[in-house]
């Protein structure tokens, strides 16, 4: 079982590979507005996250993932089930 804190840490590490070096990433950061990822960058992050967590993120879940915390929460739900 993966906890929220563990998922958040891994998600943050993945995001660090896709944003400016040295950029601090906070759970409240909006992936596009604060971290500056464009749609291609978001899809690259999603692909990395899906590979790392061995999940497929459904489109309806993607639409609800705006912040770093949203991503971690969605991953916890996807990896632990309802």
C-alpha positions, 0 to 999 in steps of 0.5 A, spaced: 500 500 500 502 506 498 501 512 502 499 519 500 506 522 503 510 517 499 506 518 493 507 525 493 514 524 494 515 520 488 510 525 484 515 531 486 521 527 484 518 525 477 516 533 476 523 535 478 525 532 472 520 536 467 521 543 470 526 548 471 532 545 475 532 548 482 525 549 482 522 548 489 515 544 488 510 545 493 503 540 493 499 546 492 503 548 485 498 548 479 502 543 474 501 548 468 500 555 471 505 555 477 510 549 474 510 552 467 508 545 464 505 545 457 500 540 454 506 536 452 509 536 458 503 534 462 503 528 458 510 526 459 509 527 466 503 523 466 507 517 462 512 517 467 507 517 473 503 511 469 510 507 468 512 508 475 506 507 479 504 501 474 497 504 473 493 507 467 490 514 469 483 515 466 481 521 462 476 523 467 481 523 473 486 527 468 481 532 468 481 533 476 488 533 477 490 540 477 495 541 483 501 536 485 497 534 491 491 532 486 496 528 482 498 524 489 491 523 491 488 521 485 494 516 485 493 513 492 486 512 489 488 508 483 493 504 487 489 502 493 482 502 490 476 504 493 
